[in-house]
């Protein structure tokens, strides 16, 4: 299974308590499952509402394959005014 670099931003960074991690996953769906396996309720909620970038490109298909060394950015919804 590919090792993926995961970068957390804003509320995701706060919920996971780190700005970066690694995880083994073949798709975004698998990555979400891996990240939330032992995560807090807050972190699970943030992940479920987040969008993802794979190597700086919006990930629109949660089943698209991830490759060894990919970087996935976790971007929670942002509030603005």
Secondary structure, 3 states (H helix, E strand, C coil): CCEEEEEECHHHHHHHCCCEEEEECCEHHHHHHHHHCCCCHHHHHHHHHCEEEECCEECCCCCCECCCCCEEEEECCCCCC
